[in-house]
Amino acid sequence: MAKNKFHDGPGPSQRQLRVGELIRRTLSEVLARGDVHDPDLNRMSITVGEVRTSPDLKIATAYVLPLGGQGQDEVLKLLARNKSELRRAVSKKLALKFAPDLRFQLDETFDRMDDTRRMLGQDAVRRDTEA
């Protein structure tokens, strides 16, 4: 396989980022419109924060969070149960050679932001950052 002369860093390539964002938008639309034939999944509001793809674009990991943060385990189970239907909806909208295998994980970005904000609010840290 030829080496990509435009990307040799440890992070994702531009193609991975572009396809991940397209998958994120498509998943968000499908979940918002309730195109899935599962009433349990359709009654929930789910935020798709990010989608990361493997270098060969065959695996897409979607980082999701239910609105309000309630029922996180239930959301993961419902998404896993409807994975094939979601995969079909994504592949129908995107012109990719292969429909990526969807995997779902909880988006912990907001928790990390809260932890960082709490840490920066401590007196000792504030004193160090002002100097």
LUMGUGU-322432 format. One line per field, with one value per atom (N, C-alpha, C): residue number from 1; atom name; x negated, z, y. Coordinates in pm, whole numbers. Example, Ala and Ser with C-alpha at 12.3 -4.5 7.8 and 13.67 -1.06 7.14 Angstrom:
2
k <- 1  1  1  2  2  2
a <- N  CA  C  N  CA  C
u <- -1319  -1230  -1320  -1285  -1367  -1290
w <- 780  780  780  708  714  787
v <- -569  -450  -330  -225  -106  3
REM end
This chain:
131
k <- 1  1  1  2  2  2  3  3  3  4  4  4  5  5  5  6  6  6  7  7  7  8  8  8  9  9  9  10  10  10  11  11  11  12  12  12  13  13  13  14  14  14  15  15  15  16  16  16  17  17  17  18  18  18  19  19  19  20  20  20  21  21  21  22  22  22  23  23  23  24  24  24  25  25  25  26  26  26  27  27  27  28  28  28  29  29  29  30  30  30  31  31  31  32  32  32  33  33  33  34  34  34  35  35  35  36  36  36  37  37  37  38  38  38  39  39  39  40  40  40  41  41  41  42  42  42  43  43  43  44  44  44  45  45  45  46  46  46  47  47  47  48  48  48  49  49  49  50  50  50  51  51  51  52  52  52  53  53  53  54  54  54  55  55  55  56  56  56  57  57  57  58  58  58  59  59  59  60  60  60  61  61  61  62  62  62  63  63  63  64  64  64  65  65  65  66  66  66  67  67  67  68  68  68  69  69  69  70  70  70  71  71  71  72  72  72  73  73  73  74  74  74  75  75  75  76  76  76  77  77  77  78  78  78  79  79  79  80  80  80  81  81  81  82  82  82  83  83  83  84  84  84  85  85  85  86  86  86  87  87  87  88  88  88  89  89  89  90  90  90  91  91  91  92  92  92  93  93  93  94  94  94  95  95  95  96  96  96  97  97  97  98  98  98  99  99  99  100  100  100  101  101  101  102  102  102  103  103  103  104  104  104  105  105  105  106  106  106  107  107  107  108  108  108  109  109  109  110  110  110  111  111  111  112  112  112  113  113  113  114  114  114  115  115  115  116  116  116  117  117  117  118  118  118  119  119  119  120  120  120  121  121  121  122  122  122  123  123  123  124  124  124  125  125  125  126  126  126  127  127  127  128  128  128  129  129  129  130  130  130  131  131  131
a <- N  CA  C  N  CA  C  N  CA  C  N  CA  C  N  CA  C  N  CA  C  N  CA  C  N  CA  C  N  CA  C  N  CA  C  N  CA  C  N  CA  C  N  CA  C  N  CA  C  N  CA  C  N  CA  C  N  CA  C  N  CA  C  N  CA  C  N  CA  C  N  CA  C  N  CA  C  N  CA  C  N  CA  C  N  CA  C  N  CA  C  N  CA  C  N  CA  C  N  CA  C  N  CA  C  N  CA  C  N  CA  C  N  CA  C  N  CA  C  N  CA  C  N  CA  C  N  CA  C  N  CA  C  N  CA  C  N  CA  C  N  CA  C  N  CA  C  N  CA  C  N  CA  C  N  CA  C  N  CA  C  N  CA  C  N  CA  C  N  CA  C  N  CA  C  N  CA  C  N  CA  C  N  CA  C  N  CA  C  N  CA  C  N  CA  C  N  CA  C  N  CA  C  N  CA  C  N  CA  C  N  CA  C  N  CA  C  N  CA  C  N  CA  C  N  CA  C  N  CA  C  N  CA  C  N  CA  C  N  CA  C  N  CA  C  N  CA  C  N  CA  C  N  CA  C  N  CA  C  N  CA  C  N  CA  C  N  CA  C  N  CA  C  N  CA  C  N  CA  C  N  CA  C  N  CA  C  N  CA  C  N  CA  C  N  CA  C  N  CA  C  N  CA  C  N  CA  C  N  CA  C  N  CA  C  N  CA  C  N  CA  C  N  CA  C  N  CA  C  N  CA  C  N  CA  C  N  CA  C  N  CA  C  N  CA  C  N  CA  C  N  CA  C  N  CA  C  N  CA  C  N  CA  C  N  CA  C  N  CA  C  N  CA  C  N  CA  C  N  CA  C  N  CA  C  N  CA  C  N  CA  C  N  CA  C  N  CA  C  N  CA  C  N  CA  C  N  CA  C  N  CA  C  N  CA  C  N  CA  C  N  CA  C  N  CA  C  N  CA  C  N  CA  C  N  CA  C  N  CA  C  N  CA  C  N  CA  C  N  CA  C  N  CA  C  N  CA  C
u <- -84  0  -89  -54  -133  -114  -220  -214  -147  -60  9  -88  -124  -223  -166  -32  31  62  58  92  -3  -85  -172  -173  -75  -68  11  13  81  232  284  427  501  632  713  683  702  679  798  782  892  1011  984  1093  1170  1099  1165  1252  1200  1276  1399  1383  1494  1604  1567  1665  1730  1652  1708  1813  1787  1884  2010  1995  2112  2198  2132  2205  2275  2207  2267  2394  2386  2503  2617  2585  2687  2752  2672  2728  2817  2772  2851  2986  2986  3110  3204  3150  3232  3293  3215  3266  3364  3341  3430  3565  3563  3688  3764  3699  3765  3784  3686  3694  3675  3639  3617  3751  3775  3903  3904  3851  3850  3910  4030  4094  4015  3943  3863  3751  3689  3580  3634  3748  3805  3853  3886  3934  3820  3697  3582  3514  3466  3385  3238  3167  3027  2938  2832  2732  2615  2579  2461  2351  2258  2155  2042  2003  1888  1894  1839  1823  1678  1612  1473  1472  1399  1392  1253  1249  1121  1053  922  852  909  964  1021  1170  1225  1364  1467  1427  1521  1586  1530  1587  1606  1725  1755  1806  1739  1779  1848  1976  2055  2060  2027  2032  2164  2252  2389  2419  2521  2567  2715  2796  2937  2952  3051  3074  3105  3034  3050  2963  2901  2810  2878  3011  3083  3100  3084  3105  2993  2870  2756  2741  2755  2740  2851  2972  3086  3064  3009  2983  2884  2777  2678  2738  2825  2889  2983  3061  3154  3081  2973  2895  2831  2780  2719  2824  2945  3052  3095  3086  3128  3010  2895  2773  2785  2844  2853  2943  3052  3140  3073  2999  2926  2815  2749  2643  2699  2815  2880  2919  2970  3009  2888  2777  2654  2601  2598  2543  2630  2760  2851  2822  2785  2762  2620  2524  2384  2338  2260  2208  2069  2067  1941  1933  1812  1794  1850  1827  1875  1958  2065  2142  2064  2026  1945  2024  1955  2014  2024  2144  2165  2145  2074  2056  2092  2147  2194  2129  2085  2027  2085  2081  2129  2031  2084  2002  1976  1851  1813  1749  1762  1701  1754  1886  1946  1901  1884  1835  1692  1609  1471  1467  1556  1560  1599  1696  1736  1622  1549  1435  1326  1301  1200  1242  1370  1422  1413  1446  1439  1294  1201  1061  1007  1043  995  1058  1170  1234  1175  1086  1025  930  923  841  693  640  497  465  551  529  544  646  667  548  493  376  256  238  126  145  266  289  284  302  300  157  65  -72  -142
w <- 0  0  0  -80  -91  31  67  182  140  225  197  224  119  136  200  213  273  420  469  609  667  760  828  979  1029  1172  1246  1378  1459  1462  1424  1431  1309  1307  1193  1069  953  827  797  698  658  609  542  491  607  708  826  894  909  973  891  760  673  675  661  662  799  905  1041  1062  1012  1026  944  825  744  813  871  944  1065  1136  1254  1216  1110  1065  1025  951  905  1022  1117  1236  1315  1330  1403  1335  1202  1129  1144  1129  1139  1277  1381  1517  1550  1498  1526  1456  1334  1259  1304  1374  1418  1305  1216  1102  1140  1264  1310  1355  1323  1356  1496  1591  1731  1814  1868  1944  2069  2130  2248  2213  2098  2054  2005  1939  1886  1994  2111  2217  2291  2260  2328  2238  2298  2226  2252  2144  2155  2080  2146  2085  2036  1911  1855  1853  1948  1963  1863  1832  1744  1688  1570  1511  1465  1513  1472  1386  1277  1188  1191  1158  1146  1017  1004  882  753  757  635  619  710  709  722  771  785  922  1019  1154  1191  1237  1283  1426  1516  1656  1681  1717  1743  1895  1936  2077  2099  2177  2194  2340  2360  2494  2487  2575  2576  2631  2580  2624  2773  2849  2993  3066  2993  3055  3127  3120  3190  3097  3151  3075  2979  3021  2932  2892  2987  2955  2862  2884  2800  2655  2639  2505  2431  2498  2433  2392  2476  2442  2324  2322  2212  2080  2084  1963  1912  2003  1962  1902  1958  1908  1766  1736  1607  1516  1545  1472  1322  1284  1142  1067  1128  1062  1050  1152  1147  1042  1035  935  793  773  642  607  705  680  647  715  688  550  516  386  271  294  190  156  257  238  193  228  195  82  -6  -118  -84  3  41  -21  -40  -97  -4  126  227  329  376  486  614  690  809  918  992  1107  1217  1269  1370  1510  1589  1731  1810  1929  2007  2145  2185  2318  2376  2508  2573  2550  2524  2506  2644  2684  2818  2812  2700  2682  2784  2805  2897  3040  3078  3212  3230  3127  3137  3143  3070  3076  3215  3276  3412  3510  3495  3583  3567  3442  3416  3474  3455  3510  3663  3724  3870  3918  3844  3882  3869  3760  3741  3839  3900  3998  4138  4161  4293  4320  4447  4485  4450  4478  4454  4304  4221  4077  4025  4074  4032  4069  4187  4233  4141  4096  4008  3868  3820  3683  3674  3783  3781  3782  3825  3837  3707
v <- -117  0  124  220  342  430  497  586  717  767  892  1007  1080  1186  1311  1317  1435  1417  1295  1270  1166  1208  1113  1137  1211  1239  1132  1141  1041  1058  1174  1200  1151  1175  1132  1215  1153  1223  1314  1402  1490  1408  1299  1215  1152  1103  1047  1152  1273  1380  1416  1425  1463  1356  1231  1122  1109  1126  1122  1229  1349  1458  1430  1374  1339  1232  1133  1029  1088  1180  1244  1319  1398  1475  1382  1277  1184  1112  1064  998  1094  1218  1317  1340  1351  1371  1252  1132  1011  999  1024  1014  1126  1247  1358  1340  1289  1270  1146  1056  934  835  825  734  588  561  424  367  241  177  119  192  150  263  243  352  392  299  332  429  407  494  628  627  751  847  797  887  957  920  980  1083  1190  1289  1255  1228  1183  1280  1323  1410  1326  1344  1278  1383  1374  1475  1465  1342  1321  1180  1162  1029  1018  915  889  763  770  655  592  464  396  443  424  469  412  290  232  265  345  393  281  164  53  48  121  125  272  304  440  433  501  505  638  631  751  774  896  934  1006  944  991  1019  1101  1134  1168  1107  1145  1286  1358  1494  1494  1572  1576  1476  1383  1287  1172  1163  1057  936  816  694  661  683  661  515  423  281  234  284  246  293  413  466  378  338  251  118  61  -65  -49  61  85  108  183  208  80  -1  -128  -221  -218  -303  -261  -132  -79  -45  -103  -71  -98  -209  -243  -145  -103  -7  130  172  298  291  177  159  169  108  114  257  333  472  558  535  611  577  449  410  459  472  521  667  746  890  923  838  864  773  827  749  695  595  532  393  345  212  105  122  29  105  44  102  73  176  151  79  -6  -72  33  55  158  101  176  143  267  248  361  361  482  502  630  638  760  874  990  1110  1170  1168  1217  1354  1423  1554  1654  1653  1750  1726  1599  1567  1619  1601  1650  1802  1868  2015  2062  1994  2030  2009  1899  1872  1979  2018  2120  2254  2289  2414  2415  2302  2290  2304  2241  2247  2391  2458  2595  2693  2655  2740  2730  2635  2619  2736  2776  2891  2870  2752  2727  2736  2686  2690  2833  2901  3041  3127  3102  3178  3151  3028  2993  3050  3058  3107  3258  3329  3475  3531  3450  3499  3516
REM end
